[in-house]
């Protein structure tokens, strides 16, 4: 076939245009794919950043909760109980929002779920402890201790009015046993108190106190002893609740730390993936 120069030029130009067109199409597709990958990486990084910020807020709330717990045990102020409740609730709200997010990675969801469970366990243990402490009495005038003091003060008034030294001595022995228990926490003092009360009742009969007086004093002693027994039982419950609260608090801390490590590891992995993707793109 004899091609003229013009024909050859036209054919060459056509081929060049075809090659350029094909190159443009390939380049456009690569650019579009790169743009998609870059967009995916950016979205993933934004999600990781948001998760990390929320976890950091959870760490701070946990620290505030544990600080408020210690303040309550030291100062016996119920405002600190509400503070613990609010901080733990904030942790749960943040984490549950991530657990319910479809884009949250499974390994992170598992860590968050464990942390929420630990938060609930800690709050339950702390509330139980605080309720027991309230029942016992946050001050000497409140709760069981307050009722105990009212009962013994009524007896003290009666003893003073009678002017009988023997009754006063027995009453002082009862108060000493009471203080020994409050100081040492030994439940055997409860038996000593019961024995002194029996001696007091015998002395009232011996000194022929009026029946009305004996009835009133006996009722006060029954109230006093009942409250003292309740205090001993409540103290035992408080000791168990304190240990449980400490364990739950430590577990909560452990799960938050584990969650922080999980999210940090996830972010590190995402960054590695982003670097590999950028190398492919370039």
Secondary structure, DSSP 8 states (H G I E B T S, - for coil): ----HHHHHHHHHHHHHHHHHHHHHHHHHHHHHHHHHHHHHHHHHHHHHHHHHHHHHHHHHHHHHHHHHHHHHHH--THHHHHHHHHHHHHHHHHHHHHT-TTS-HHHHHHHHHHHHHHHHHHHHHHHHHHHHHHH-SSTTSHHHHHHHHHHHHHHHHHHHHT-HHHHHHHHHHHHHHHHHHHH--THHHHHHHHHHHHHHHHHHHTT--HHHHHHHHHHHHHHHHHHHHHHHHHHHHHHHHHHHHHHHHHHHHHHHHHHHHHHHHHHHHHHHHHHHHHHH-
